[in-house]
């Protein structure tokens, strides 16, 4: 069993060493970390290269020419992981809002299902106490809107912490994906539901990022709102 963890980065140099330490402290055999860096001005990509030397080359860094979007970063990372023959592929953030300690549980779940989604909105899941009421409301209402607009059954449609059996990702037609921002997460959930893969939502606590600022902007939110309006109709007619 080979496991690849795909992590897009942009200005995560401050937290990346701790993330890498926590990830490889799990002692998962044949674990590979794939860092997809969008030319971070703070040197995240170069730092990842140096960390790879200290971890026996088990960190692969894909350098991109600029900020090309979260969705395309994941797709590039997935495609690389598939070429390397990974059996299981995990996607997550590098800012420690997704704790690596959940990965062994994800891998156990993937023995029974085909997709695992780290969820804030199922039993056992939750949000960091540092989150204010406004941010909590935006997260909950955003997920509710996407579910209503698209017909997605997954409760945490925007979760960026997911695990897949490799053939799930091999089966997806990336040319049909339209979202470049964080709405890509919901588009992934939608695509997996359409293909009737067995999906499990595993309760996680979504922590406050360890450092830096959130990458979510008003443009990304607007993209999520209008991209999902036509999906319910396509689900019925498809």
N, CA and C of each residue as an Amber inpcrd file, in Angstrom:
protein
   714
   0.8450000  -1.1920000   0.0000000   0.0000000   0.0000000   0.0000000
   0.8750000   1.2350000   0.0000000   0.7890000   2.0410000  -1.0440000
   1.5320000   3.2930000  -1.1020000   0.5620000   4.4560000  -0.9450000
   0.9790000   5.4490000  -0.1930000   0.1260000   6.5880000   0.1320000
   0.8010000   7.8700000  -0.3290000   0.0570000   8.6980000  -1.0560000
   0.5570000  10.0130000  -1.4650000  -0.3160000  11.0850000  -0.8450000
   0.3100000  12.0940000  -0.2570000  -0.3990000  13.2390000   0.3110000
  -0.1210000  14.4410000  -0.5840000  -1.1660000  15.0250000  -1.1390000
  -1.0320000  16.1560000  -2.0510000  -1.3800000  17.4430000  -1.3100000
  -0.4400000  18.4020000  -1.3380000  -0.5990000  19.6500000  -0.5890000
  -0.2490000  20.8360000  -1.4830000  -1.2320000  21.6660000  -1.8530000
  -0.9070000  22.9110000  -2.5730000  -0.3780000  23.9420000  -1.5770000
   0.6010000  24.7280000  -2.0110000   1.1590000  25.7370000  -1.1020000
   1.3240000  27.0830000  -1.7880000   1.1410000  28.1120000  -0.9890000
   1.4810000  29.4750000  -1.3920000   1.7940000  30.2470000  -0.1130000
   3.0510000  30.5870000   0.0630000   3.5300000  31.3000000   1.2610000
   3.2330000  30.5280000   2.5450000   3.7190000  29.2890000   2.6080000
   3.5390000  28.4650000   3.7950000   4.8880000  28.0930000   4.4260000
   5.9350000  28.8860000   4.1600000   7.2650000  28.5440000   4.6600000
   7.3160000  28.4940000   6.1870000   6.5330000  29.3330000   6.8400000
   6.5840000  29.4080000   8.3010000   6.0740000  28.1310000   8.9620000
   5.1100000  27.4840000   8.3420000   4.4800000  26.3270000   8.9750000
   4.8650000  25.0020000   8.3450000   5.4230000  25.0140000   7.1340000
   5.6950000  23.7690000   6.4190000   6.5900000  22.7940000   7.1790000
   7.6810000  23.2350000   7.8230000   8.5080000  22.2590000   8.5520000
   7.7340000  21.4980000   9.6240000   6.8600000  22.1810000  10.3650000
   6.0750000  21.4980000  11.3940000   5.0700000  20.5360000  10.7640000
   4.4650000  20.9530000   9.6550000   3.5410000  20.0570000   8.9530000
   4.2730000  18.7820000   8.5100000   5.4430000  18.9500000   7.9140000
   6.2180000  17.8000000   7.4430000   6.6050000  16.9010000   8.6180000
   7.0180000  17.5140000   9.7250000   7.3870000  16.7390000  10.9160000
   6.2060000  15.8970000  11.4020000   5.0380000  16.5210000  11.5210000
   3.8620000  15.7830000  11.9890000   3.4660000  14.6760000  11.0140000
   3.5660000  14.9660000   9.7330000   3.1610000  13.9810000   8.7220000
   4.0500000  12.7430000   8.7670000   5.3590000  12.9310000   8.7530000
   6.2560000  11.7770000   8.7050000   6.4270000  11.1180000  10.0640000
   5.9970000  11.7890000  11.1290000   5.9930000  11.1610000  12.4530000
   4.9230000  10.0810000  12.5520000   4.0130000  10.0410000  11.6000000
   2.9690000   9.0080000  11.5950000   3.5340000   7.6360000  11.2530000
   4.7300000   7.6060000  10.6890000   5.4090000   6.3520000  10.3320000
   4.5680000   5.4720000   9.4080000   3.9430000   6.0990000   8.4260000
   3.1810000   5.3580000   7.4310000   4.1600000   4.8360000   6.3820000
   4.1840000   3.5240000   6.1450000   5.1220000   2.9780000   5.1570000
   4.8420000   3.5290000   3.7570000   5.9010000   3.7360000   2.9880000
   5.7950000   4.1620000   1.5840000   4.9960000   5.4560000   1.4210000
   5.1510000   6.3570000   2.3760000   4.4410000   7.6380000   2.3110000
   5.2300000   8.6270000   1.4640000   4.5290000   9.3020000   0.5620000
   5.1530000  10.3530000  -0.2330000   4.3270000  11.6230000  -0.1070000
   5.0190000  12.7380000   0.1090000   4.3690000  14.0440000   0.1490000
   4.6320000  14.7520000  -1.1770000   3.5570000  15.2330000  -1.8030000
   3.6640000  15.9740000  -3.0480000   3.2480000  17.4160000  -2.7800000
   4.2160000  18.3150000  -2.8190000   3.9770000  19.7370000  -2.5920000
   3.8350000  20.4150000  -3.9510000   2.7090000  21.0850000  -4.1570000
   2.4750000  21.8050000  -5.4100000   2.5390000  23.2920000  -5.0780000
   3.6520000  23.9170000  -5.4160000   3.8970000  25.2990000  -4.9960000
   3.7410000  26.2790000  -6.1490000   2.9660000  27.3330000  -5.8940000
   2.6960000  28.3470000  -6.9150000   3.6740000  29.5220000  -6.8150000
   4.9580000  29.2080000  -6.9210000   6.0130000  30.2340000  -6.8960000
   5.8810000  31.1610000  -5.6940000   5.7920000  30.5770000  -4.5170000
   5.6300000  31.3660000  -3.2890000   6.7680000  32.3650000  -3.1110000
   6.4500000  33.6490000  -2.9280000   7.4950000  34.6600000  -2.7130000
   8.3050000  34.4330000  -1.4430000   7.7330000  33.7070000  -0.4660000
   8.4500000  33.4890000   0.7950000   9.3960000  32.2920000   0.7370000
   9.5400000  31.6760000  -0.4440000  10.4920000  30.5740000  -0.5990000
   9.9790000  29.2160000  -0.1630000   8.6640000  29.0330000  -0.1040000
   8.1060000  27.7430000   0.3040000   8.6200000  26.6040000  -0.5690000
   8.6780000  26.8290000  -1.8790000   9.1200000  25.7780000  -2.7830000
  10.5510000  25.3350000  -2.5150000  11.4670000  26.3000000  -2.3310000
  12.8620000  25.9760000  -2.0500000  12.9940000  25.2770000  -0.6960000
  12.2070000  25.7220000   0.2760000  12.2210000  25.0840000   1.5840000
  11.7750000  23.6340000   1.4750000  10.7270000  23.3900000   0.7010000
  10.2340000  22.0270000   0.5130000  11.3120000  21.1390000  -0.1140000
  12.0820000  21.6940000  -1.0390000  13.1700000  20.9350000  -1.6570000
  14.2080000  20.5380000  -0.6070000  14.5500000  21.4610000   0.2880000
  15.5410000  21.1490000   1.3200000  14.9940000  20.1280000   2.3160000
  13.7140000  20.2030000   2.6180000  13.1010000  19.2250000   3.5180000
  13.0970000  17.8370000   2.8900000  12.9750000  17.7840000   1.5670000
  12.9820000  16.5020000   0.8720000  14.2950000  15.7640000   1.0870000
  15.4090000  16.5090000   1.1030000  16.7190000  15.8870000   1.3160000
  16.7750000  15.2000000   2.6730000  16.1300000  15.8240000   3.6590000
  16.1410000  15.2730000   5.0190000  15.1590000  14.1270000   5.2040000
  14.3370000  13.8670000   4.1890000  13.3500000  12.7930000   4.3020000
  13.4990000  11.7710000   3.1780000  14.7480000  11.5360000   2.8170000
  15.0480000  10.4700000   1.8740000  14.4090000  10.6240000   0.5090000
  14.1320000  11.8590000   0.1000000  13.5250000  12.0600000  -1.2160000
  12.0510000  11.7270000  -1.2770000  11.4240000  11.5590000  -0.1010000
   9.9960000  11.2170000  -0.0780000   9.0890000  12.4440000  -0.1800000
   9.6950000  13.5860000  -0.4220000   8.9320000  14.8060000  -0.6980000
   9.2410000  15.2270000  -2.1330000   8.2090000  15.3080000  -2.9590000
   8.3550000  15.7700000  -4.3320000   7.7400000  17.1530000  -4.4390000
   8.4810000  18.0900000  -5.0320000   7.9940000  19.4600000  -5.1610000
   7.7050000  19.7560000  -6.6280000   6.4700000  20.1320000  -6.9070000
   6.0710000  20.5470000  -8.2470000   6.0090000  22.0660000  -8.2500000
   6.8950000  22.6980000  -8.9850000   6.9820000  24.1600000  -9.0220000
   6.1460000  24.6890000 -10.1920000   5.2660000  25.6340000  -9.8990000
   4.4260000  26.2250000 -10.9320000   4.8090000  27.6920000 -11.1150000
   4.4340000  28.2730000 -12.2350000   4.9550000  29.5850000 -12.5940000
   4.2640000  30.7510000 -11.8810000   3.2160000  30.4860000 -11.1150000
   2.5060000  31.5440000 -10.4010000   1.2360000  31.0050000  -9.7870000
   0.3950000  31.9050000  -9.2950000  -0.8660000  31.4940000  -8.6780000
  -1.8520000  31.0890000  -9.7790000  -1.9770000  29.7970000  -9.9770000
  -2.8060000  29.2620000 -11.0590000  -4.1100000  28.6580000 -10.5500000
  -4.3570000  28.7450000  -9.2580000  -5.6270000  28.2700000  -8.7160000
  -5.4990000  26.9670000  -7.9490000  -6.2530000  26.8740000  -6.8570000
  -6.2150000  25.7010000  -5.9860000  -6.6190000  24.4300000  -6.7320000
  -7.6770000  24.5300000  -7.5410000  -8.1740000  23.3560000  -8.2430000
  -7.1360000  22.7590000  -9.1790000  -6.4750000  23.6040000  -9.9710000
  -5.4780000  23.0910000 -10.9090000  -4.2580000  22.5360000 -10.1760000
  -3.9580000  23.0910000  -8.9900000  -2.8460000  22.5660000  -8.1920000
  -3.1500000  21.1450000  -7.7430000  -4.3750000  20.9200000  -7.2630000
  -4.7420000  19.5740000  -6.8430000  -4.7070000  18.6040000  -8.0130000
  -5.2410000  19.0140000  -9.1550000  -5.2640000  18.1240000 -10.3170000
  -3.8390000  17.7400000 -10.7140000  -2.9230000  18.7040000 -10.7340000
  -1.5470000  18.4020000 -11.0880000  -0.9250000  17.4410000 -10.0790000
  -1.2110000  17.6680000  -8.7980000  -0.6960000  16.7750000  -7.7660000
  -1.2800000  15.3820000  -7.8690000  -2.5810000  15.2920000  -8.1290000
  -3.2310000  13.9870000  -8.2910000  -2.6140000  13.2170000  -9.4570000
  -2.4340000  13.8960000 -10.5770000  -1.8980000  13.2400000 -11.7680000
  -0.4860000  12.7250000 -11.5260000   0.3120000  13.5000000 -10.7940000
   1.6560000  13.0400000 -10.4680000   1.5930000  11.8070000  -9.5620000
   0.7240000  11.8450000  -8.5420000   0.5960000  10.7170000  -7.6210000
   0.1680000   9.4520000  -8.3560000  -0.7460000   9.5960000  -9.2980000
  -1.2060000   8.4350000 -10.0690000  -0.0790000   7.8610000 -10.9100000
   0.7300000   8.7250000 -11.5160000   1.8580000   8.2550000 -12.3230000
   2.8770000   7.5060000 -11.4750000   2.9800000   7.8880000 -10.1960000
   3.9120000   7.2300000  -9.2820000   3.3460000   5.9240000  -8.7210000
   2.1070000   5.6140000  -9.0670000   1.5090000   4.3520000  -8.6510000
   0.9340000   4.3260000  -7.2540000   0.5440000   5.4910000  -6.7210000
  -0.0380000   5.5290000  -5.3770000  -1.3440000   4.7430000  -5.3250000
  -1.5430000   4.0040000  -4.2410000  -2.7880000   3.2590000  -4.0390000
  -3.8610000   4.1290000  -3.4000000  -3.4190000   4.9770000  -2.4690000
  -4.3250000   5.8810000  -1.7770000  -3.7650000   7.2950000  -1.8860000
  -4.6450000   8.2600000  -2.1010000  -4.2200000   9.6500000  -2.2490000
  -5.0140000  10.5170000  -1.2850000  -4.2930000  11.2880000  -0.4830000
  -4.8990000  12.2020000   0.4870000  -4.6640000  13.6240000   0.0120000
  -5.6880000  14.4640000   0.0760000  -5.5040000  15.8940000  -0.1900000
  -5.7830000  16.6590000   1.0860000  -4.9600000  17.6760000   1.3540000
  -5.1330000  18.4520000   2.5770000  -4.3680000  19.7580000   2.4760000
  -4.5970000  20.6470000   3.4640000  -3.8860000  21.9150000   3.5450000
  -2.6000000  21.7390000   4.3370000  -1.6330000  22.6120000   4.0820000
  -0.3460000  22.5530000   4.7860000  -0.3090000  23.4330000   6.0230000
  -1.3780000  24.2010000   6.2850000  -1.3310000  25.1950000   7.3620000
  -1.7390000  24.6440000   8.7240000  -1.8840000  23.2980000   8.8100000
  -2.2470000  22.5920000  10.0330000  -3.6910000  22.8210000  10.4600000
  -4.5040000  23.4200000   9.5810000  -5.9470000  23.4460000   9.8530000
  -6.5190000  22.0390000   9.7050000  -5.8490000  21.2210000   8.8990000
  -6.1470000  19.7880000   8.7900000  -5.0340000  19.0330000   9.5090000
  -5.3560000  18.3680000  10.5840000  -4.3260000  17.6800000  11.3600000
  -3.9220000  16.3680000  10.6940000  -2.6190000  16.1540000  10.4620000
  -2.1720000  14.8790000   9.9000000  -2.5670000  13.6700000  10.7370000
  -2.8630000  13.8670000  12.0100000  -3.1770000  12.7290000  12.8710000
  -4.4270000  11.9740000  12.4290000  -5.2550000  12.5910000  11.5680000
  -6.4460000  11.9070000  11.0710000  -6.1430000  10.9420000   9.9200000
  -4.9770000  11.0520000   9.3180000  -4.6910000  10.2670000   8.1180000
  -4.7800000   8.7580000   8.3550000  -4.2200000   8.1920000   9.4400000
  -4.3730000   6.7470000   9.6460000  -5.8360000   6.3060000   9.6970000
  -6.6980000   7.1170000  10.3110000  -8.1270000   6.7770000  10.3520000
  -8.7360000   6.8280000   8.9530000  -8.3200000   7.8190000   8.1560000
  -8.7930000   7.9030000   6.7710000  -8.4200000   6.6340000   6.0090000
  -7.1940000   6.1760000   6.1860000  -6.7260000   4.9940000   5.4610000
  -7.4910000   3.7470000   5.8870000  -7.8480000   3.6750000   7.1510000
  -8.6740000   2.5510000   7.6080000 -10.0580000   2.6080000   6.9680000
 -10.6270000   3.7980000   6.8870000 -11.9460000   3.9530000   6.2660000
 -11.8970000   3.5990000   4.7830000 -10.7840000   3.9090000   4.1190000
 -10.6680000   3.6410000   2.6870000 -10.5710000   2.1520000   2.3640000
 -10.4230000   1.3310000   3.3810000 -10.5080000  -0.1130000   3.1570000
 -11.9600000  -0.5520000   2.9760000 -12.9020000   0.3130000   3.4340000
 -14.3280000  -0.0170000   3.3690000 -15.0820000   0.8040000   2.3410000
 -14.6160000   2.0240000   2.0870000 -15.2870000   2.9120000   1.1370000
 -14.2700000   3.3760000   0.1020000 -14.7130000   4.2270000  -0.8170000
 -13.8220000   4.6680000  -1.8940000 -13.3700000   6.1290000  -1.7550000
 -14.1480000   6.9080000  -1.0130000 -13.8160000   8.3100000  -0.7690000
 -14.0940000   8.6300000   0.6910000 -13.1670000   9.2830000   1.3480000
 -13.3660000   9.7510000   2.7230000 -13.2630000  11.2710000   2.7260000
 -14.2100000  11.9240000   3.3700000 -14.2090000  13.3770000   3.4770000
 -14.1360000  13.7720000   4.9470000 -13.1270000  14.5500000   5.3000000
 -13.0390000  15.0630000   6.6580000 -14.1030000  16.1250000   6.8530000
 -15.0460000  15.8510000   7.7490000 -16.2400000  16.6910000   7.8470000
 -16.3740000  17.3800000   9.2020000 -16.7460000  18.6720000   9.1190000
 -17.0300000  19.4440000  10.3290000 -18.4590000  19.2660000  10.7930000
 -19.2980000  18.7080000   9.9250000 -20.7410000  18.7460000  10.1560000
 -21.3690000  17.3660000  10.3120000 -20.5880000  16.4210000  10.8320000
 -21.1130000  15.1100000  11.2100000 -20.6900000  14.8650000  12.6550000
 -21.2970000  13.8790000  13.3390000 -20.8860000  13.5800000  14.7110000
 -19.3800000  13.3500000  14.8060000 -18.7620000  13.9960000  15.7760000
 -17.3220000  13.9110000  15.9430000 -16.5680000  15.0430000  15.2770000
 -17.2680000  15.8280000  14.4540000 -16.6470000  16.9400000  13.7600000
 -16.9420000  18.2640000  14.4430000 -16.1710000  19.2830000  14.0940000
 -16.4080000  20.5880000  14.6980000 -15.4350000  21.6350000  14.1910000
 -15.5380000  22.8300000  14.7300000 -14.7100000  23.9600000  14.3490000
 -13.8970000  24.4390000  15.5430000 -12.7470000  24.9920000  15.2560000
 -11.8960000  25.5440000  16.2940000 -12.6710000  26.5960000  17.0870000
 -12.4710000  26.6180000  18.3960000 -13.1560000  27.5810000  19.2540000
 -12.7500000  29.0160000  18.9430000 -11.6310000  29.1880000  18.2380000
 -11.1790000  30.5290000  17.8770000 -12.0240000  31.1390000  16.7690000
 -12.7880000  30.3030000  16.0710000 -13.6430000  30.8230000  15.0110000
 -14.7730000  31.6510000  15.6170000 -14.9920000  32.8440000  15.0930000
 -16.0870000  33.6830000  15.5690000 -17.4170000  33.2570000  14.9690000
 -18.4990000  33.8370000  15.4820000 -19.8300000  33.4560000  15.0150000
 -20.0300000  33.7990000  13.5380000 -19.4680000  34.9200000  13.0860000
 -19.6330000  35.3080000  11.6800000 -18.9950000  34.2730000  10.7650000
 -17.7850000  33.8650000  11.1020000 -17.0800000  32.8840000  10.2690000
 -17.7750000  31.5300000  10.2960000 -18.2770000  31.1460000  11.4690000
 -19.0170000  29.8860000  11.5760000 -20.2710000  29.9140000  10.7160000
 -20.9720000  31.0540000  10.7630000 -22.2080000  31.1790000   9.9920000
 -21.9280000  31.1350000   8.4890000 -20.8540000  31.8080000   8.0570000
 -20.5090000  31.8030000   6.6360000 -20.1940000  30.3910000   6.1580000
 -19.4590000  29.6460000   6.9640000 -19.1030000  28.2760000   6.5940000
 -20.3470000  27.3980000   6.4920000 -21.1980000  27.4780000   7.5020000
 -22.3930000  26.6340000   7.5170000 -23.3490000  27.0040000   6.3860000
 -23.5950000  28.3040000   6.2200000 -24.5430000  28.7400000   5.1930000
 -23.9930000  28.5000000   3.7930000 -22.6710000  28.6320000   3.6280000
 -22.0680000  28.3500000   2.3340000 -22.2560000  26.8990000   1.9380000
 -22.0450000  25.9950000   2.8850000 -22.2580000  24.5730000   2.6170000
 -23.7260000  24.2790000   2.3440000 -24.6040000  24.9280000   3.1100000
 -26.0390000  24.7200000   2.9070000 -26.4520000  25.1740000   1.5130000
 -25.9510000  26.3280000   1.0870000 -26.2820000  26.8340000  -0.2490000
 -25.8210000  25.8570000  -1.3260000 -24.5910000  25.3790000  -1.2240000
 -24.0590000  24.4700000  -2.2390000 -24.8660000  23.1850000  -2.2980000
 -25.2680000  22.6670000  -1.1370000 -26.0800000  21.4450000  -1.1340000
 -27.4280000  21.6780000  -1.7980000 -28.0400000  22.8180000  -1.4930000
 -29.3490000  23.1140000  -2.0700000 -29.2540000  23.3940000  -3.5710000
 -28.1860000  24.1030000  -3.9720000 -28.0500000  24.4860000  -5.3770000
 -27.6890000  23.3060000  -6.2620000 -26.8980000  22.3690000  -5.7180000
 -26.3680000  21.2880000  -6.5490000 -27.0140000  19.9340000  -6.3030000
 -27.6390000  19.7750000  -5.1310000 -28.1900000  18.4710000  -4.7830000
 -27.1740000  17.5440000  -4.1490000 -25.9770000  18.0600000  -3.8090000
 -24.9620000  17.2430000  -3.1440000 -25.4790000  16.7860000  -1.7810000
 -25.2340000  15.5230000  -1.4610000 -25.6710000  14.9820000  -0.1750000
 -24.6120000  15.1520000   0.9130000 -23.3660000  15.2790000   0.5090000
 -22.2770000  15.4520000   1.4740000 -22.5330000  16.6950000   2.3130000
 -22.4130000  16.5620000   3.6310000 -22.7270000  17.6780000   4.5310000
 -21.6410000  18.7510000   4.5420000 -20.3810000  18.3350000   4.3960000
 -19.2880000  19.3020000   4.3620000 -18.7100000  19.3230000   2.9510000
 -19.4580000  19.9200000   2.0420000 -19.0960000  19.8960000   0.6160000
 -17.8120000  20.6590000   0.3290000 -17.4810000  21.6520000   1.1540000
 -16.3010000  22.4780000   0.8760000 -15.0420000  21.9870000   1.5920000
 -15.1140000  20.8350000   2.2370000 -13.9430000  20.3130000   2.9380000
 -12.8020000  20.0490000   1.9610000 -11.6090000  20.5000000   2.3270000
 -10.4280000  20.2490000   1.5100000  -9.5870000  19.0970000   2.0190000
 -10.1120000  18.3630000   2.9960000  -9.3940000  17.2210000   3.5830000
 -10.1240000  15.9590000   3.1330000  -9.5580000  15.2820000   2.1260000
 -10.2120000  14.1170000   1.5360000  -9.2050000  13.0070000   1.2930000
  -9.7130000  11.7800000   1.2160000  -8.8970000  10.6340000   0.8510000
  -9.5980000   9.8330000  -0.2430000  -8.8080000   9.2880000  -1.1650000
  -9.3730000   8.5630000  -2.3040000  -8.6010000   7.2710000  -2.5600000
  -9.3150000   6.2510000  -3.0090000  -8.6250000   5.1570000  -3.6750000
  -8.1960000   5.6890000  -5.0350000  -7.0720000   5.2380000  -5.5190000
  -6.4860000   5.8390000  -6.7190000  -7.4010000   5.7660000  -7.9310000
  -8.1500000   4.6610000  -8.0810000  -8.9780000   4.5390000  -9.2820000
 -10.1190000   5.5500000  -9.3200000 -10.4870000   6.0890000  -8.1570000
 -11.5080000   7.1390000  -8.1420000 -11.0180000   8.3450000  -8.9360000
  -9.7960000   8.7750000  -8.6390000  -9.2450000   9.9410000  -9.3270000
  -8.9370000   9.6310000 -10.7860000  -8.5450000   8.3980000 -11.0610000
  -8.2620000   8.0140000 -12.4530000  -9.5140000   8.0840000 -13.3170000
 -10.6690000   7.8990000 -12.6970000 -11.9200000   7.8310000 -13.4510000
 -12.5150000   9.1990000 -13.7750000 -12.0160000  10.2570000 -13.1440000
 -12.6100000  11.5800000 -13.3050000 -12.0890000  12.2890000 -14.5470000
 -12.9770000  12.9940000 -15.2150000 -12.6180000  13.7630000 -16.4010000
 -12.3310000  15.1970000 -15.9600000 -11.0410000  15.5190000 -15.8120000
 -10.6640000  16.8210000 -15.2620000 -11.0460000  17.9590000 -16.1950000
 -11.2400000  17.6890000 -17.4820000 -11.6000000  18.7550000 -18.4180000
 -12.9870000  19.3130000 -18.1390000 -13.7950000  18.5700000 -17.3840000
 -15.1460000  19.0200000 -17.0690000 -15.2170000  19.8520000 -15.7930000
 -14.1070000  19.9340000 -15.0890000 -14.0910000  20.7160000 -13.8580000
 -13.9400000  22.1950000 -14.2050000 -14.7590000  23.0340000 -13.5720000
 -14.8090000  24.4600000 -13.9040000 -14.2430000  25.3640000 -12.8170000
 -14.1940000  24.8900000 -11.5780000 -13.8280000  25.7530000 -10.4500000
 -12.3220000  25.7240000 -10.2040000 -11.7290000  26.8980000 -10.0640000
 -10.3030000  27.0060000  -9.7830000 -10.0260000  27.2840000  -8.3130000
 -10.9950000  27.8860000  -7.6160000 -10.8140000  28.2490000  -6.2180000
 -11.3000000  27.1630000  -5.2810000 -11.7020000  27.5800000  -4.0600000
 -12.0610000  26.5800000  -3.0660000 -13.3450000  25.8370000  -3.4280000
 -14.1280000  26.3600000  -4.3780000 -15.3150000  25.6490000  -4.8480000
 -14.9510000  24.3480000  -5.5400000 -13.6770000  24.1980000  -5.9140000
 -13.2090000  22.9300000  -6.4740000 -13.4910000  21.7770000  -5.5210000
 -13.4230000  22.0610000  -4.2090000 -13.6700000  20.9990000  -3.2260000
 -15.0820000  20.4310000  -3.3670000 -16.0550000  21.3250000  -3.5100000
 -17.4360000  20.8800000  -3.6720000 -17.6360000  20.2050000  -5.0230000
 -16.9460000  20.6950000  -6.0390000 -17.0500000  20.0900000  -7.3660000
 -16.5230000  18.6490000  -7.3450000 -15.4790000  18.4060000  -6.5510000
 -14.9580000  17.0510000  -6.3890000 -15.9870000  16.1470000  -5.7310000
 -16.6070000  16.6550000  -4.6600000 -17.6250000  15.8660000  -3.9730000
 -18.7840000  15.5510000  -4.9080000 -19.1750000  16.5380000  -5.6910000
 -20.2650000  16.3730000  -6.6580000 -19.9080000  15.3020000  -7.6900000
 -18.6900000  15.3620000  -8.2300000 -18.2620000  14.4020000  -9.2460000
 -18.2380000  12.9780000  -8.6890000 -17.7860000  12.8190000  -7.4540000
 -17.7420000  11.4840000  -6.8490000 -19.1430000  10.9430000  -6.5860000
 -20.0570000  11.8210000  -6.1810000 -21.4370000  11.3810000  -5.9900000
 -22.0710000  10.9740000  -7.3130000 -21.8060000  11.7380000  -8.3610000
 -22.3730000  11.4150000  -9.6760000 -21.9310000  10.0390000 -10.1570000
 -20.7050000   9.6590000  -9.8150000 -20.1850000   8.3550000 -10.2250000
 -20.5480000   7.2530000  -9.2360000 -21.2980000   7.6250000  -8.2100000
 -21.8270000   6.6600000  -7.2330000 -20.7280000   5.9160000  -6.4680000
 -19.6250000   6.6000000  -6.2190000 -18.6070000   6.0200000  -5.3620000
 -19.1120000   6.0040000  -3.9200000 -18.6490000   5.0320000  -3.1700000
 -19.0210000   4.9490000  -1.7490000 -18.2360000   6.0150000  -0.9810000
 -18.9660000   6.9240000  -0.3560000 -18.3730000   8.0720000   0.3330000
 -18.7040000   8.0170000   1.8180000 -17.6960000   8.2720000   2.6330000
 -17.9030000   8.3630000   4.0760000 -17.4030000   9.7110000   4.5660000
 -18.1930000  10.3630000   5.4000000 -17.7470000  11.5910000   6.0470000
 -17.2410000  11.2500000   7.4420000 -15.9810000  11.5850000   7.6770000
 -15.3290000  11.2710000   8.9510000 -15.1850000  12.5650000   9.7420000
 -15.6690000  12.5690000  10.9540000 -15.6690000  13.7820000  11.7710000
 -14.2670000  14.2670000  12.1160000 -13.9750000  15.5210000  11.7930000
 -12.6960000  16.1460000  12.1500000 -12.9630000  17.5000000  12.8060000
 -12.0110000  17.9520000  13.5750000 -12.0560000  19.3240000  14.0710000
 -11.2010000  20.1800000  13.1540000 -11.8190000  21.1730000  12.5460000
 -11.1120000  22.0750000  11.6360000 -10.4530000  23.1550000  12.4790000
  -9.1320000  23.1260000  12.5380000  -8.3930000  24.0300000  13.4190000
  -8.1320000  25.3750000  12.7480000  -7.8560000  26.3730000  13.5520000
  -7.4000000  27.6510000  13.0350000  -6.0250000  27.4430000  12.4080000
  -5.7740000  28.0560000  11.2440000  -4.4780000  27.8850000  10.5940000
  -3.3680000  28.3360000  11.5280000  -2.2270000  27.6500000  11.4550000
  -1.1440000  27.8900000  12.3940000  -0.4880000  29.2530000  12.2030000
  -0.4690000  29.7650000  10.9720000   0.1370000  31.0640000  10.7220000
  -0.3730000  31.6100000   9.4060000  -0.0880000  32.8840000   9.1580000
  -0.4760000  33.4910000   7.8840000  -1.9570000  33.7980000   7.8210000
  -2.4000000  34.1190000   6.6100000  -3.7760000  34.5110000   6.3980000
  -4.4880000  33.5300000   5.4870000  -5.7980000  33.4500000   5.6340000
  -6.5960000  32.6100000   4.7610000  -6.4760000  33.0920000   3.3230000
  -6.4890000  32.1250000   2.3650000  -6.3790000  32.4700000   0.9380000
  -7.7410000  32.7700000   0.3120000  -8.8230000  32.5880000   1.0730000
 -10.1570000  32.7940000   0.5290000 -10.4240000  34.2860000   0.3200000
 -10.8980000  34.6450000  -0.8610000 -11.2230000  36.0230000  -1.1810000
 -12.6720000  36.1160000  -1.6220000 -13.1660000  37.3380000  -1.7860000
 -14.5520000  37.5230000  -2.2090000 -14.7780000  36.9410000  -3.6080000
 -13.7510000  36.9920000  -4.4720000 -13.8870000  36.4310000  -5.8130000
 -14.0820000  34.9220000  -5.7750000 -13.3890000  34.2590000  -4.8400000
 -13.5240000  32.8070000  -4.6970000 -14.9220000  32.4560000  -4.2220000
 -15.4630000  33.2460000  -3.2800000 -16.8130000  32.9990000  -2.7800000
 -17.8450000  33.1820000  -3.8980000 -17.6740000  34.2470000  -4.6840000
 -18.5970000  34.4960000  -5.8000000 -18.5500000  33.3450000  -6.7950000
 -17.3530000  32.8300000  -7.0680000 -17.2110000  31.6910000  -7.9800000
 -18.0270000  30.5070000  -7.4650000 -17.9290000  30.2420000  -6.1650000
 -18.6630000  29.1170000  -5.5930000 -20.1660000  29.3100000  -5.7440000
 -20.6370000  30.5420000  -5.5740000 -22.0750000  30.8000000  -5.6320000
 -22.6410000  30.5740000  -7.0280000 -21.9850000  31.0930000  -8.0480000
 -22.5970000  31.0070000  -9.3740000 -22.2670000  29.7200000 -10.1100000
 -21.1500000  29.0760000  -9.7870000 -20.7940000  27.8330000 -10.4580000
 -21.7840000  26.7060000 -10.1510000 -22.3700000  26.7440000  -8.9530000
 -23.1900000  25.6160000  -8.5360000 -24.6720000  25.7770000  -8.8490000
 -25.0580000  26.9210000  -9.3680000 -26.4670000  27.1070000  -9.7130000
 -26.9940000  26.0930000 -10.7340000 -26.2360000  25.7680000 -11.8120000
 -26.7830000  24.8560000 -12.8190000 -26.6420000  23.3750000 -12.4950000
 -25.9640000  23.0150000 -11.4100000 -25.6480000  21.6120000 -11.1840000
 -26.8530000  20.7500000 -10.8640000 -27.8260000  21.2980000 -10.1290000
 -28.9980000  20.4870000  -9.8060000 -29.7330000  20.0890000 -11.0890000
 -29.8220000  21.0110000 -12.0500000 -30.4870000  20.6850000 -13.3190000
 -29.7170000  19.6160000 -14.0760000 -28.3790000  19.7290000 -14.0940000
 -27.5810000  18.7310000 -14.8160000 -27.6740000  17.3760000 -14.1410000
 -27.8440000  17.3470000 -12.8220000 -27.9990000  16.0690000 -12.1030000
 -29.3010000  15.3900000 -12.5400000 -30.3610000  16.2030000 -12.6880000
 -31.6480000  15.6190000 -13.0730000 -31.6680000  15.1660000 -14.5170000
 -30.9680000  15.9090000 -15.3830000 -31.0120000  15.5950000 -16.8030000
 -29.9280000  14.6430000 -17.2470000 -28.9190000  14.4200000 -16.3400000
 -27.7850000  13.5810000 -16.7080000 -28.0820000  12.1050000 -16.6340000
